[in-house]
Amino acid sequence: MFGVLAADIDAGDPPVGRVIAAAQACVGRGVEALVYASRGAKPTERKWRVL
């Protein structure tokens, strides 16, 4: 059995490093994470998905 935490970050235009750091702070550094830009993201309006 595996647990999955999903997150959508659609506001605030955070850089990917900040998103990764926040995910690590929530689940720890020993956990795999997939962070990717959503289809609606733009260079000046970043939007992220985290699994």
Secondary structure as UniProt FT lines:
FT   STRAND          7..9
FT   HELIX           16..27
FT   TURN            29..30
FT   STRAND          35..37
FT   TURN            39..40
FT   TURN            43..44
FT   STRAND          48..50
//
